[in-house]
Amino acid sequence: PETSGLPVQDSRIELIGTGFSPTTLDLMTGNPVTLATYADVVRLPAYVRISSAVSRVALEGYTGRQSVDVVLLPYIRYDVLLVPDGPFAPKLLSNTPDMLPRMIEFDPGTPVTGRALDGRGQPVVDARVVLRAGARPSTVGRSDASGAFDLLTRGGTMSVEVNAPDGSGLPNLRVAAVPGVVLQDGTGLDLTVKWAASTTARLQIAVSSNDGATPIAGAVVRVASTAVATDMLGQLLVKTTGASAATEIVLPATGAVKVEATSTAAGTATFPALPTGPYLVTVIPPAQTGTLMAATTTASVDVPAADLTRAIRLARKVKLSGTLLPSALTAGVRITAIDDDTRASTTATAAAGGRYELLLDPGRSYRLWAQPTPAQVLGRAGLGGFTAGSADGVIPDRTVPRGIVFDGHVMIGGSPVTGALIQAFCLGSSTACLDPNLSVADAVSGVSGEFRLTLPDPGATQN
């Protein structure tokens, strides 16, 4: 609930059949928790994120001017991520509220040094290096003109993420947490990131409209490698020093090339030298103007050993029509098609008879989401997926599940709770569950704690 002094809390209720009995949601009181961050007894501003494995809601705060005050359930184990301002390694605490420290003291952490080198052994400038132990990151190490970087972290077994400099054409690299980089507090650590040597060539994409002649300016062009030799992209040389003799290990790095450019007035998007091999090019047109109905267009490109210019003609959007069933009840339902890859969405409102039309990008995969109006006794739900064809066509009829009214009260200690936000989520086991993180119904409790949710019928069959 968003009621002052009460913690966010989840209740799992299994709803079976076609009728739901009124339910009382009995809330628990929580434990007030005050978190303050310090370094050498001086207040240290830090970002705070509190989450748990049993709730979809995360609480955020900042200790810049004052402590973070929250109310948490006493029996739940919470993860508290703290990311300080300045040269201090983040911390991740995990415990029940009564065991969480209220005054959190920071030391800088363990320093890690390193170098970033390309396949010829030359320094790579502006590579960004982060070590991660689960949800806990290190600070960001950024390589200088000599390729040198440094960062601060804390002990543990960590993965390594290396973001290549923008415009370099180098792949982003990753070393998995298994076996990962193992660091004990107080142990020295030096990392050498080295990209594998590769043959490269420059790529230019010429974007035109469907007529093949009119250049398109302002299109976003994304290029991503589609096939990689994972043990050839790069490697990480890990050198540790401590009480025992220094040890060195070499870890393979995986990853992929992902670069982006915007087309000029001449319609060209120019990319840096890229490792030769197959790539997927996705062209996202600028905001539509006039009668231009350009669609997001993908093409496969094989970058050879020589520089390449590839022309890509933007496809036209296709008009797809469909009907929402039951046709007598679905006029006014908002239907949204969500691109599985880019997450771009297109929305229409069903007319009389449940008929609707969507302008979509051909060859793209979509999932449908139905949003009835508050007055309709229909359920908010996913209606399955489909792939748009290359021409205007028809989407097979989809059934919007009937809504089942679920009444209840929010109470605490026998007293009603007013103004609590109640959200219902599907658990992902139904074909109608588009995303378990999207609520299928929402309500706010009234003065007597009462609420009403219109839920999609869990027994409904989707077309």
C-alpha positions, 0 to 999 in steps of 0.5 A, a space after each residue: 500500500 502507498 499508505 504512510 507507515 505501512 510497508 509494501 507487501 505481497 499476497 499470493 491468492 490462487 483464484 480458481 473457477 468463475 466466481 471469487 468470494 470477497 477477500 480481506 487483505 490483512 496487512 502487517 505492520 512493519 519495522 521502521 528502518 533508518 539508513 545513514 551512510 558515513 565515511 570517517 564519521 562524515 556523512 557520505 551521500 549514497 544512492 540506496 535501493 532496497 529490494 526483495 525476492 518476494 516483491 516486485 516493488 523496489 524502494 529507492 532513496 538518497 542519503 545526500 541531505 538526510 537519512 533514508 527512512 523506510 518501513 519494511 516487513 520484519 520477516 523478509 530478507 531484503 537486499 540493500 544496494 548502496 552506491 556512494 558518491 565519490 571514490 568508494 566501492 558500493 556495498 550490498 547488504 542482505 538481511 532482515 530489517 532488525 539485522 540491518 545496520 542503521 549507520 553504514 560506514 564506508 572504507 574506499 574498498 580494494 583497489 584494482 588496476 589494469 590496462 586495456 589493449 587492442 589486438 596489436 597490443 596498443 592502448 585502448 582509450 576510454 574503455 569502461 570496466 566494471 566488476 560485478 558480484 551479483 547485483 553489486 557493481 564496482 566503481 567504473 574504471 575508464 582507461 586513459 591515453 596509455 590504456 591504464 584504468 583503476 577502480 574500487 571494489 570489494 571481495 568476492 567472485 565477480 564477472 567483468 564487463 568491458 564496454 568498448 569506446 564509442 566509435 571504436 568498432 571493438 566488441 563489448 567483452 564479458 567474463 562470466 562469474 564462473 569461474 570469474 575473478 576472485 578477490 579477497 579483501 586486502 589482496 592486490 589485483 591487476 587486470 589486462 583486458 586484451 581484444 583479439 586481433 581481427 581483420 577489419 573493414 569500414 561499413 557504410 549504410 545508405 538509407 533510402 525510402 521505398 522508392 530506392 532514390 530518396 535519401 532518409 536523414 535522421 534514421 537510427 541505424 544499429 549494427 550488431 554481430 550475429 555470429 562470434 567465436 566466443 573464445 576469440 573476441 578477447 581475453 582477460 589476464 588476471 594477476 593477483 598478489 598477496 601473502 603467497 606468491 603472485 598468480 596469473 590466470 587467463 580467462 576467455 572473454 565473450 561478447 558482441 559488436 553493437 554500434 549505432 549511427 544516425 543517417 546524414 542528409 545524404 542518407 548515409 550512416 558511417 561506422 568505424 572499422 568492424 571485425 569482418 563477419 556477419 551482422 544484422 542491421 536494423 534501420 529505425 526511421 525518423 518520426 513519420 512526416 507527411 505520407 511517408 510510412 517507412 517501417 523499421 527494416 532489418 537486413 543481413 550484411 556480411 562485412 568482407 575484408 574490404 570497405 563496404 557500402 550497403 544500400 538499404 531501402 526502407 520497407 513500407 508499413 503494412 496495414 493489418 486488421 483484426 477483430 476482438 471477440 466477443 464482437 458485441 462487447 469489445 468496442 472501445 478496447 485499446 489494443 497494443 502491438 509490442 515489437 518483441 525486439 525493439 519494444 516499440 508499440 503501436 496502439 489502436 482502439 477497437 470500433 463497432 464489432 470489435 474491429 481494429 487496424 494497426 500499421 506495423 513493420 513487415 517481418 517483425 514479431 509482435 505481441 498483443 495487449 488488450 486494455 478494456 475501458 473501466 466500464 467494460 467487464 473484460 480482463 486486461 490481458 495479453 492476446 498472444 503473438 504473431 509476425 507481420 507479413 510483407 503485405 496488408 493482411 488480417 490478424 486472426 480473431 483474438 478473444 479478450 477474456 471476460 472479466 471477473 469481479 474480485 471484491 475485497 477489503 484492506 485491513 490492519 488490526 481490524 481497521 480499514 486502510 484507506 488509499 492503499 494501491 492494490 495491483 494484481 499480477 499474473 504469474 506467467 503460467 497462462 498464455 494470456 500473461 504477456 508479462 508478469 511485471 505488468 499489472 492486470 488490474 489496479 484499484 485504490 481502497 476506499 474509506 472503508 478499505 473496500 476495493 474492486 478489481 476486474 480480473 481476466 478470467 484465468 480459465 479463458 482460452 486465447 485464440 
